[in-house]
């Protein structure tokens, strides 16, 4: 059968969350995934406490910990009264989602298949020539979304994340600001269970990938971080939101540009956008989860103005770290991160 009520392109968090919420709808659903099997997405895998709405505690690798923010010779540790950040094994989480969805009689998977084109007559074509018809289409296919391209939506706000997966666990979650090395972004150390993501990210409009990579290597050397046995990874992150519903076609997660541009945080927005698209398809009324997140996203990204210019960035980082010396400011930061 090549006719489906809902076709979801991408078996990531957003697409799978949408399918889960359509479980008892009676709609026929097809999930098309280009990979032959589920594998981990390039991601630092850090989560904060508001992610627990969607992520079962069994996937959290350790109790939520405090985080350290460093700029020049100053380090601030927050929050004062408990943990704010942990990490997950994203591959295990997504495989758990897949296994639960495979139990649903109205959902089918098509792995190892890539969509080559979407057509205005509510159909799409795979690279192998096979075609499918749909009533609703969800593009949950990441920053290079073929569905977004069909809709003709440009992407002008794009970040790049690069990281090394080091096969040992570090002790603490740390974030480093550097107005010279990382442009509008930052570097991080995110320990996981048996490995650690050490990486950096920045807005491509203000720094070239080759320059960022060279600067990151300098930072690694200066901090005595050994990457001899590490695996290098890089990925693009789209945070240019231009809408999520276009008639019977939807976008979710990175495809919609719902990642926070200043924090690079996208797991929670992937979950909530998948849930909201399912509600739209089922015509369930109520508070719109995506619109609510966009308020927080805009609030976070208002600081981007100060990060674009190197001189303003230096002033902003200095003031921010100085402010974080005070408890009230740390509490505000805690709230912003958990929005």
C-alpha positions in Angstrom: 0.0 0.0 0.0 1.5 3.3 -1.1 -1.3 5.6 0.2 -1.0 6.8 3.8 -2.9 9.3 5.9 0.3 10.6 7.4 3.9 10.2 6.2 6.7 11.2 8.5 10.1 11.9 7.0 12.8 11.2 9.6 12.8 8.7 12.5 14.4 11.1 15.0 12.9 12.4 18.3 10.3 14.7 16.6 9.0 12.3 14.1 8.7 9.4 16.5 7.0 11.6 19.1 4.4 12.6 16.5 3.8 8.9 15.6 3.4 8.0 19.2 0.7 10.7 19.7 -1.1 9.4 16.6 -1.2 5.9 18.0 -4.9 5.4 18.6 -6.1 7.7 15.9 -7.0 5.0 13.3 -4.8 6.9 10.8 -2.3 4.9 8.7 1.2 6.2 9.3 4.5 5.6 7.4 7.8 6.7 8.8 10.6 7.0 6.2 14.2 7.0 7.6 17.3 7.2 5.4 19.5 5.2 7.8 19.3 1.5 7.6 19.2 1.3 11.4 18.8 3.8 14.2 22.1 5.4 15.2 23.0 8.3 17.5 22.6 11.7 16.1 25.6 14.1 16.4 24.6 15.7 19.7 26.3 16.6 23.0 23.3 14.8 24.6 23.0 17.2 27.5 19.5 17.7 29.0 18.1 19.9 31.7 15.3 19.3 34.1 12.4 20.5 31.8 13.3 17.6 29.4 12.0 15.2 32.0 8.5 15.8 30.7 9.4 13.6 27.8 12.4 11.6 28.8 12.0 8.6 31.2 14.4 8.8 34.1 15.9 5.4 33.2 17.8 7.1 30.3 19.4 9.7 32.5 23.0 8.7 33.2 23.4 10.3 36.6 21.7 12.6 39.0 21.4 16.2 37.8 24.5 18.1 38.5 25.6 21.7 38.7 27.3 23.3 35.8 30.4 25.5 35.6 30.7 28.5 33.3 34.1 29.9 32.7 35.3 33.1 31.0 39.0 34.1 31.1 40.1 33.3 34.6 36.7 33.3 36.3 34.5 30.3 36.9 30.9 30.4 38.1 29.1 27.3 39.3 25.3 27.2 39.4 22.6 26.7 40.4 23.1 27.1 44.2 20.4 24.7 45.4 20.7 21.6 43.2 21.5 20.1 39.8 20.6 21.6 36.5 22.1 19.3 33.9 22.6 15.7 33.0 23.2 13.6 29.9 21.5 10.8 28.1 22.4 8.1 25.6 20.3 9.4 22.7 20.7 6.3 20.6 19.2 4.2 23.4 16.3 6.7 23.8 15.4 6.7 20.1 15.6 2.9 19.9 13.2 2.7 22.8 10.9 5.0 21.0 11.1 2.9 17.8 10.5 -0.4 19.6 7.3 1.0 21.3 6.0 2.4 18.0 6.7 -0.9 16.2 4.0 -2.4 18.5 1.3 -0.1 17.0 -0.7 -1.6 14.2 -1.3 1.6 12.3 2.4 2.6 12.0 4.9 1.2 9.4 8.6 1.9 9.1 10.7 2.2 5.9 14.4 2.2 6.8 17.3 2.8 4.4 15.1 5.0 2.2 15.7 8.6 1.2 13.1 11.0 -0.1 14.3 12.6 -3.4 11.4 14.9 -4.0 8.0 16.1 -2.7 5.3 17.0 -5.2 2.3 19.5 -5.0 -0.2 16.6 -5.6 0.4 15.3 -2.1 2.9 12.7 -3.1 6.6 12.1 -2.7 9.3 10.0 -4.4 12.2 8.0 -3.1 15.6 7.7 -4.8 14.7 4.2 -5.8 11.8 5.5 -7.8 9.0 4.4 -5.5 6.2 6.9 -4.9 3.8 7.4 -2.0 0.6 9.5 -1.5 -0.2 11.3 1.7 -3.0 13.3 3.3 -0.5 14.9 5.8 3.2 15.1 5.6 5.7 15.9 8.4 9.2 16.9 7.7 11.2 15.8 10.7 14.3 15.3 8.6 16.8 17.6 10.2 18.6 20.8 9.2 18.9 19.7 5.6 15.3 18.9 5.3 14.0 17.9 1.9 10.5 18.8 3.0 11.6 22.3 4.0 13.3 22.7 0.6 10.0 21.8 -1.1 8.2 24.5 0.9 10.8 27.0 -0.4 11.8 28.2 3.1 15.4 29.6 3.2 17.8 29.1 6.1 19.8 32.1 7.0 20.4 31.3 10.7 22.6 28.2 10.8 25.1 27.0 13.4 27.8 24.4 13.3 28.6 22.1 16.1 31.9 20.1 16.2 32.9 17.7 18.9 35.2 14.9 19.9 33.7 11.8 21.6 36.4 10.9 24.1 36.2 7.3 25.5 36.3 8.3 29.2 34.0 10.1 31.6 35.0 13.5 32.8 33.8 14.7 36.2 31.9 17.9 35.6 29.6 19.7 33.1 31.5 22.7 31.9 30.9 25.6 29.5 33.6 27.9 28.3 33.1 31.4 26.8 35.8 32.9 24.7 35.2 36.0 22.6 38.2 35.3 20.4 37.9 31.6 19.7 34.2 30.7 19.4 32.5 33.7 17.9 28.9 33.8 19.1 29.1 30.4 20.6 31.0 28.4 23.3 32.8 25.2 24.0 31.6 22.5 26.3 32.6 19.4 28.3 29.5 17.1 28.8 30.3 13.8 30.5 28.3 10.7 29.7 28.2 7.1 30.8 31.7 5.9 29.7 32.5 8.7 27.3 32.5 12.5 27.1 31.4 15.0 24.4 34.0 17.8 24.2 32.9 20.3 21.6 32.1 23.8 20.5 29.5 25.5 18.4 28.9 28.9 16.7 26.8 30.8 14.2 28.1 30.3 10.7 27.3 33.9 9.8 30.1 35.1 12.0 32.8 32.5 11.8 33.9 30.0 9.1 33.9 26.3 10.0 37.7 25.9 9.3 38.5 28.8 11.6 36.3 27.5 14.3 37.9 24.0 14.0 41.4 25.5 14.2 40.4 27.6 17.2 38.9 24.6 18.9 42.1 22.6 18.4 44.0 25.5 20.1 41.5 25.5 23.0 41.9 21.7 23.4 45.7 22.0 23.5 45.5 24.9 26.0 43.3 22.8 28.3 45.4 19.6 28.0 42.5 17.6 26.6 43.8 14.5 24.9 41.9 13.5 21.7 44.2 10.7 20.5 41.5 8.0 20.7 38.6 10.3 20.2 36.0 10.3 17.4 35.5 13.6 15.5 32.0 14.6 14.6 30.3 17.7 13.2 26.8 18.7 12.3 24.7 21.7 11.2 22.0 23.1 13.4 19.1 25.1 11.9 17.5 27.7 14.2 15.8 29.8 11.5 12.1 29.3 12.4 9.7 30.4 9.6 6.6 28.5 10.6 5.7 24.9 11.2 2.4 24.4 9.4 1.8 24.9 5.7 -1.6 23.5 4.9 -1.3 19.8 5.2 2.5 19.9 5.4 4.3 20.3 8.8 7.9 20.8 10.0 9.2 19.8 13.4 12.5 19.9 15.3 15.6 21.0 13.4 13.7 21.0 10.1 11.5 23.8 11.5 14.4 25.7 13.0 13.1 25.2 16.6 16.5 24.8 18.2 17.6 27.6 20.5 20.1 29.8 18.6 22.0 30.9 21.7 22.0 27.7 23.7 22.0 25.1 20.9 19.4 23.2 22.9 17.0 21.2 20.7 15.9 17.9 22.3 12.9 19.4 24.2 11.7 21.4 21.2 11.9 18.3 19.0 9.7 16.4 21.4 7.1 19.2 21.9 6.9 20.0 18.2 6.3 16.3 17.3 3.5 16.3 19.9 2.0 19.5 18.6 2.0 18.4 15.0 0.0 15.3 16.1 -2.5 17.5 17.8 -2.9 19.6 14.7 -3.5 16.6 12.5 -6.1 15.3 15.0 -7.5 18.8 15.4 -7.1 18.8 19.1 -7.7 22.2 20.6 -5.7 23.8 23.4 -2.5 25.7 24.2 -0.1 25.4 21.3 3.2 23.9 22.5 5.2 25.3 19.7 3.9 28.9 20.1 4.7 28.7 23.8 8.3 27.5 23.1 8.8 30.3 20.5 8.2 32.8 23.3 11.1 31.3 25.3 13.2 30.8 22.1 12.8 34.5 21.3 13.6 35.5 24.9 16.8 33.5 24.8 17.9 34.7 21.4 17.5 38.4 22.2 21.1 38.3 23.5 22.3 37.4 20.0 22.6 41.1 19.2 25.4 41.5 21.7 27.3 38.5 20.4 27.6 39.4 16.7 30.2 42.1 17.2 33.5 41.1 18.8 33.8 44.2 20.9 30.3 44.0 22.2 30.8 40.2 22.8 33.7 40.9 25.0 31.7 43.4 27.1 28.7 41.1 27.2 30.7 38.0 28.4 32.5 40.1 31.0 29.2 41.6 32.4 27.4 38.2 32.2 30.0 36.4 34.3 30.2 39.3 36.7 26.4 39.2 37.1 26.5 35.5 37.7 28.6 36.1 40.8 25.2 37.1 42.3 22.6 34.5 43.4 19.7 36.3 41.8 21.4 36.4 38.4 22.2 32.7 38.6 18.5 32.0 39.4 17.5 33.9 36.3 20.0 31.9 34.1 18.6 28.7 35.6 15.1 29.8 34.6 16.1 30.8 31.1 17.8 27.4 30.5 14.8 25.5 31.7 12.2 27.5 29.6 
